[in-house]
Each structure stands twice: as C-alpha cells, then as structure tokens.
Amino acid sequence: MISPSARRPEPSSVSSTEICRWVWRDPFNLCDVRDLADGAIAAADKGVAGECYILGNEEVTMRQLSDMIASETGCTPIEAFSAIAGSKGNCEDCRKDSQTSGKKPVMTSFAVYNLERNNTFDYSKAKKVLGYHTLYTETIRDEVQWLQQEGKDQDCVNPEKK
C-alpha cells in the first residue's frame, strides 16, 4: 500500500520515500490506501454475500515507478536497477548499520521477501462488480505533493510542478 500521508513504514505499507531508497528491476503491486478504502466500501455496498474481491493494482516495475516520479517532480529517473536476489545480501549490512546508527534499517529481509513474492493479482472481478479502480499517476502526484509540503523532497523539485 502507498499513502500520501504515511508517517512511517509498516510491514504492510511503504511510503514513496522508502521505495526510492532501494530500487529493484522486478515488478511489484502497489496500491493507494485510498483506493483500497473505496474498494472496501464498494464491497460492502455492492458486493455479493460470500464472494471475495481482490483489491489490487496493475503490476508496475521500479523503472515505471521511477519514470512516474520523475515526470511529477522533474527529477532525473533512476537509471540503474538491481535484482531482488542481489538485495538479500544487503539486508545484513543494513541491519548492522542500523545497530551502529540507532536508526531503523532501510532494508530488511522481510521487505525483500514481500517484494519477491508473486505480485500479480487478478482484480478484474472487483473492477467489474464493484467499479473498483486505481490510478498510479494520481497516487504519485499526491505523494509528491505531500512530500514537498512536508519539506521531505527538496533535492529535486521542478518549480513548474508546484
């Protein structure tokens, strides 16, 4: 899940600030928490009792996400991407660094585990029955605006986008 106002990463959610610290070339599934909330309400209002509805999104690669963020901020897109398999070894270094610095590790083995799982979900039933929809571009735009308002994204901001 991604939320424009995420204050800290949770095991099941990650803000775009955390996403941009580590990049993978493998695709994953990102959902705006606002879309999930709308989908849950639609399931209660329009869903059929006993039926299940997957609330997901289109699979996206880190390159696609980087391009969307670059388009919204005017930043240069990330050019180099690593495979998840290569990131597993970095988790121990992150753990050691966090013990030294006293800060939370930027990457954990649990985060890598979640990113390497099958992230292709068929949510066509929710789209058809509930009218469920998601928009990466809206999510990214709102996340970038929030980061800018919080003063967390000052390194690369296109003044024309403000």
C-alpha positions, 0 to 999 in steps of 0.5 A: 500500500502507498499513502500520501500521508504515511508517517512511517513504514509498516510491514504492510505499507511503504511510503514513496520515500522508502521505495526510492531508497532501494530500487529493484528491476522486478515488478511489484503491486502497489496500491493507494490506501485510498483506493483500497478504502473505496474498494472496501466500501464498494464491497460492502455496498455492492458486493455479493454475500460470500464472494471475495474481491481482490483489491489490487493494482496493475503490476508496475516495475521500479523503472515505471515507478521511477519514470512516474516520479520523475515526470511529477517532480522533474527529477532525473529517473533512476537509471540503474536497477538491481535484482531482488536476489542481489538485495538479500545480501544487503539486508545484513549490512543494513541491519548492522548499520542500523545497530551502529546508527540507532536508526531503523534499517532501510532494508530488511529481509522481510521487505525483500521477501514481500517484494519477491513474492508473486505480485500479480493479482487478478482484480478484474472481478472487483473492477467489474462488480464493484467499479473498483479502480486505481490510478498510479499517476494520481497516487504519485502526484499526491505523494509528491505533493505531500512530500514537498509540503512536508519539506521531505523532497527538496533535492529535486523539485521542478518549480513548474510542478508546484 
